Amino acid sequence: MITEIDIALKAIQIFSEQHPRPSHVSQKQAAEMLGVSHVTVEKLVRAGEIRMNAVGKIPTCEVDRVLAARG
């Protein structure tokens, strides 16, 4: 049985394969991708739920991981 989650994940996969995406994004961009405020992203970073790189950017794979975990 195909669920809404399966459809959403497939849509993300198709989009990521068709359009070049940055490998890292700012906290503001991550917030937009996740549909939350930048304050929420800051809290997730401080809590260690989202990792940042050495220059303060968030790897796009981290955003994808959080989206997938939301299911």
C-alpha positions as CSV (number, residue, x, y, z in Angstrom):
1,M,0.0,0.0,0.0
2,I,1.4,3.4,-1.0
3,T,1.1,6.0,1.7
4,E,1.3,9.8,1.6
5,I,4.7,9.5,3.1
6,D,5.9,7.3,0.2
7,I,4.5,9.8,-2.3
8,A,6.2,12.7,-0.5
9,L,9.5,11.0,-0.4
10,K,9.3,10.0,-4.1
11,A,8.5,13.6,-4.9
12,I,11.5,14.8,-3.0
13,Q,13.7,12.2,-4.8
14,I,12.4,13.2,-8.2
15,F,12.9,16.9,-7.5
16,S,16.4,16.4,-6.2
17,E,17.4,14.4,-9.2
18,Q,16.0,17.0,-11.7
19,H,17.2,20.2,-10.1
20,P,20.6,21.0,-8.8
21,R,20.5,21.6,-5.1
22,P,23.1,23.2,-3.0
23,S,25.1,20.8,-0.8
24,H,24.8,23.2,2.1
25,V,22.3,25.8,3.1
26,S,21.9,28.6,5.6
27,Q,19.7,28.2,8.7
28,K,17.1,30.5,7.0
29,Q,17.1,28.3,3.9
30,A,16.8,25.2,6.0
31,A,13.9,26.7,7.8
32,E,12.2,27.4,4.5
33,M,12.8,23.9,3.3
34,L,11.5,22.4,6.5
35,G,8.5,24.7,6.7
36,V,9.5,26.1,10.1
37,S,10.9,29.3,11.5
38,H,14.6,30.1,11.6
39,V,14.2,30.2,15.4
40,T,13.1,26.5,15.4
41,V,16.1,25.6,13.2
42,E,18.4,27.4,15.7
43,K,16.8,25.4,18.5
44,L,17.3,22.1,16.6
45,V,20.9,23.0,15.9
46,R,21.5,23.8,19.6
47,A,19.8,20.5,20.7
48,G,22.1,18.6,18.3
49,E,19.2,17.4,16.2
50,I,20.6,19.2,13.1
51,R,24.3,19.3,12.5
52,M,26.2,22.2,10.9
53,N,29.5,22.2,9.1
54,A,32.6,24.1,10.2
55,V,31.5,27.4,8.5
56,G,28.0,27.4,9.9
57,K,26.0,25.9,7.0
58,I,23.6,23.0,7.2
59,P,24.2,20.1,4.9
60,T,21.2,19.5,2.6
61,C,21.3,15.8,3.6
62,E,20.5,17.0,7.2
63,V,17.4,18.7,6.0
64,D,16.4,15.6,4.0
65,R,17.0,13.5,7.1
66,V,14.7,15.7,9.3
67,L,12.0,15.7,6.6
68,A,12.2,11.9,6.3
69,A,12.0,11.5,10.1
70,R,8.8,13.6,10.2
71,G,7.2,11.0,7.9
